[in-house]
Amino acid sequence: MDAGLKGITGDLFGALTKPASVDAKPPLIVPAKQHPFVSMEPQPGSTKPRLLLPAAKPAAAQPSRSAAPTRKLPAYYHRLSLRAQRVYLAGDAIDHFPLTASPAAFAMVAALMRALDGGAPSIVQRASQSLLNEVCRLLRMRPVRIEVRSVRPHNSRGELHGLFYPRAPVRAAAASGRSSAAPPAGEPLIVLWMRTAQRHDVVKPRTFLRTLMHELGHYLDYALLKLDDSYHSTGFYQRESFLMRTLCPAESPRPDRSD
């Protein structure tokens, strides 16, 4: 792991590897403005089941909101402040974005899939940035910057897929060694890894695209929905699935690769 990468993920892995007590209470959720969002997955061979995403509702013309929560809330919700609970419920009540994909967006998804087949991070980064730019253009949003790196960091709990920084720290902005490509400190930033930790295989295209949409969803929660924070609520995962369905409406099966 290079020094820049270790600088971003060191504190995170220290927290993840701390032994859990049987009687320990659920951890407090750290506000996104103080800590990046993380996408994790168990290592191959782990007996820990993967997270099953909730079924998404059919898309409508505008973001839909419910009058009151009708599903079970996570335990950490009750540990949030009243203001944070209101933010959580506001995000949980929205199941999609007002997005209609353009022909250019479909072409850029295909170009990203081809770039992943080539296995070069710089080419994958350019293809990912083009897709992000187009989606943000369609939503009339300022584009968010992305850095694509090679091998995923990992520990005994799993592999790190991606991060979203609402405000990129200096060490993240300079980690790639390409100051011209890195956003200024304080600007939103997405960081994705494209190779598995154990075998260094390029991840499956759909896995990479979903991680990209996951981190983009966090950015849109702030920039488009104007939420004060972005929680992993059921509504958030529905919006993530909406982005996938919108950009891959009739995705054909692709050969499996180790992931």
C-alpha positions in Angstrom: 0.0 0.0 0.0 1.6 3.3 -1.0 2.0 6.2 1.4 -0.9 8.3 0.0 -3.3 5.4 0.1 -2.3 4.5 3.6 -2.8 8.1 4.7 -6.5 8.0 3.6 -7.4 4.6 5.0 -5.2 4.2 8.0 -7.6 5.7 10.6 -10.5 3.8 9.0 -8.8 0.4 9.2 -7.8 1.1 12.8 -11.5 1.4 13.7 -12.6 -1.6 11.6 -10.1 -4.0 13.2 -10.9 -3.2 16.8 -12.4 -6.4 18.4 -16.1 -6.2 19.1 -17.5 -6.9 22.5 -20.6 -9.1 22.9 -22.2 -6.6 25.1 -21.1 -3.6 23.1 -23.7 -1.0 22.1 -24.1 -0.2 18.4 -21.5 2.4 17.3 -22.4 6.0 16.8 -22.7 7.1 13.2 -20.0 9.7 12.4 -21.4 12.6 10.4 -20.4 12.6 6.7 -18.9 16.0 7.0 -16.3 14.6 9.4 -15.6 11.3 7.8 -15.8 9.8 4.3 -18.4 7.3 3.2 -17.1 3.8 2.8 -18.2 0.9 0.7 -17.0 -2.4 2.1 -17.5 -6.1 1.1 -16.3 -9.3 2.8 -13.3 -11.0 1.4 -13.7 -14.1 -0.8 -14.4 -17.2 1.3 -15.9 -15.2 4.2 -18.9 -16.8 5.9 -20.4 -13.4 6.6 -23.5 -12.8 4.3 -23.4 -9.9 1.9 -25.9 -7.1 2.2 -29.0 -7.6 0.2 -30.2 -4.3 -1.3 -33.9 -3.5 -0.9 -36.2 -3.8 -3.9 -36.5 -0.5 -5.7 -39.8 1.2 -6.4 -40.8 2.1 -10.0 -39.4 5.5 -11.0 -41.7 8.5 -11.1 -41.4 12.0 -12.7 -40.2 13.7 -9.4 -38.6 12.5 -6.2 -41.3 11.0 -4.1 -41.7 11.6 -0.3 -43.7 9.7 2.2 -45.6 11.4 5.0 -44.2 9.1 7.7 -41.7 6.2 7.9 -43.4 2.8 7.3 -40.4 0.6 7.7 -38.2 -0.4 10.7 -35.6 2.1 11.5 -32.0 1.1 12.3 -30.8 1.1 15.9 -28.4 4.0 15.4 -31.3 6.2 14.3 -32.5 6.5 17.9 -29.1 7.6 19.0 -29.1 10.6 16.6 -30.1 14.1 17.6 -33.6 15.2 16.7 -32.2 17.4 13.9 -30.2 14.5 12.5 -33.3 12.2 12.7 -35.2 14.7 10.6 -32.4 14.7 8.0 -32.4 10.9 8.0 -36.2 10.7 7.5 -36.0 13.3 4.7 -33.5 11.2 2.8 -35.2 7.9 3.6 -38.5 9.3 2.0 -36.9 9.8 -1.4 -36.5 6.8 -3.7 -35.1 8.3 -6.9 -33.6 11.3 -8.7 -35.2 13.3 -11.5 -32.9 11.8 -14.1 -33.6 10.6 -17.6 -30.5 9.1 -19.3 -29.2 10.5 -22.6 -27.8 8.5 -25.5 -24.5 9.9 -24.6 -24.8 8.5 -21.0 -25.5 5.0 -22.4 -22.4 5.3 -24.7 -20.3 6.4 -21.7 -21.4 3.4 -19.7 -20.3 1.1 -22.5 -17.0 3.0 -22.8 -16.4 2.5 -19.1 -17.0 -1.2 -19.4 -14.5 -1.4 -22.2 -12.0 0.6 -20.2 -12.3 -1.9 -17.3 -11.5 -4.7 -19.7 -8.2 -2.9 -20.4 -7.3 -2.7 -16.8 -5.5 0.7 -16.8 -6.6 3.0 -13.9 -5.9 6.2 -15.8 -8.2 5.1 -18.7 -10.9 3.9 -16.3 -10.6 7.2 -14.4 -11.2 9.2 -17.6 -14.2 7.1 -18.6 -15.6 7.3 -15.1 -15.2 11.1 -15.1 -16.9 11.4 -18.4 -19.9 9.5 -17.2 -20.1 11.5 -13.9 -19.9 14.7 -16.0 -22.8 13.7 -18.2 -25.0 12.6 -15.3 -24.3 15.8 -13.5 -25.0 17.8 -16.6 -28.4 16.0 -17.0 -29.2 16.9 -13.4 -27.9 20.5 -13.9 -25.3 19.9 -11.2 -21.7 20.9 -10.9 -19.6 17.7 -11.7 -17.9 15.9 -8.9 -14.3 14.8 -9.4 -13.1 11.2 -9.2 -9.8 9.4 -8.6 -9.5 5.7 -9.7 -6.8 3.7 -8.0 -5.6 0.1 -8.5 -5.6 -2.5 -5.7 -8.3 -2.2 -2.9 -7.0 -1.7 0.6 -8.2 -4.5 2.9 -8.2 -5.9 6.4 -9.7 -8.9 8.1 -13.2 -7.4 7.8 -13.2 -6.9 4.0 -12.1 -4.8 1.1 -12.5 -1.1 0.6 -14.4 -0.4 -2.6 -14.8 3.4 -2.6 -14.9 6.6 -0.6 -16.8 9.9 -0.9 -15.4 13.0 0.6 -17.9 15.9 0.9 -14.7 18.0 1.3 -11.5 16.4 0.2 -8.6 16.6 2.7 -5.3 17.7 1.5 -3.8 14.3 1.7 -6.5 12.8 -0.5 -6.2 15.6 -3.1 -2.4 15.0 -3.4 -2.4 11.2 -3.0 -2.4 10.4 -6.7 0.7 12.6 -7.3 -1.1 14.4 -10.2 -1.9 17.8 -8.8 -3.5 19.0 -12.0 -6.0 16.1 -11.9 -6.8 16.3 -8.1 -9.5 18.7 -6.9 -8.5 21.4 -4.4 -8.8 20.5 -0.7 -12.3 21.1 0.4 -14.0 20.2 -2.9 -16.1 17.0 -3.2 -14.1 13.9 -4.2 -14.9 10.3 -5.1 -12.1 7.7 -4.8 -12.7 4.2 -6.3 -10.4 1.1 -6.4 -10.6 -1.2 -9.4 -8.7 -4.4 -8.5 -9.4 -7.0 -5.8 -7.1 -7.1 -2.8 -6.2 -10.8 -2.9 -5.8 -11.7 -6.6 -5.5 -8.2 -8.0 -8.1 -9.0 -10.6 -10.1 -6.2 -12.2 -13.5 -6.1 -10.5 -16.6 -7.0 -12.3 -17.9 -4.1 -14.4 -21.3 -4.1 -12.7 -19.7 -4.1 -9.3 -17.5 -1.1 -10.2 -20.5 0.8 -11.7 -22.6 0.2 -8.7 -19.9 1.4 -6.4 -19.5 4.5 -8.6 -23.3 5.1 -8.4 -23.2 4.6 -4.6 -20.6 7.3 -4.1 -22.3 9.6 -6.6 -25.5 9.1 -4.6 -23.8 10.6 -1.6 -22.7 13.6 -3.6 -26.2 14.1 -5.0 -27.7 13.9 -1.5 -25.8 17.1 -0.7 -25.6 18.9 -4.0 -29.1 18.0 -5.5 -31.3 17.1 -2.6 -29.7 19.6 -0.3 -29.6 17.3 2.7 -27.4 18.2 5.6 -26.0 14.7 5.8 -26.2 11.5 3.7 -27.2 8.3 5.6 -27.3 4.7 4.4 -31.1 4.5 4.7 -33.4 2.3 2.7 -34.2 5.4 0.6 -30.5 5.9 -0.2 -30.1 2.3 -1.5 -33.3 2.8 -3.6 -31.8 5.8 -5.2 -28.6 3.9 -5.8 -30.6 1.2 -7.6 -32.5 3.8 -9.5 -29.3 5.2 -10.9 -28.2 1.6 -12.0 -31.6 0.9 -13.6 -31.5 4.3 -15.4 -28.0 3.9 -16.8 -28.3 0.1 -17.5 -31.9 -0.5 -18.5 -31.2 -3.7 -20.4 -27.8 -4.8 -19.4 -26.7 -7.9 -21.2 -24.9 -10.6 -19.2 -21.1 -10.4 -19.2 -18.6 -13.2 -18.6 -17.9 -13.6 -14.8 -14.6 -12.5 -13.4 -13.3 -13.1 -9.9 -14.4 -10.3 -7.6 
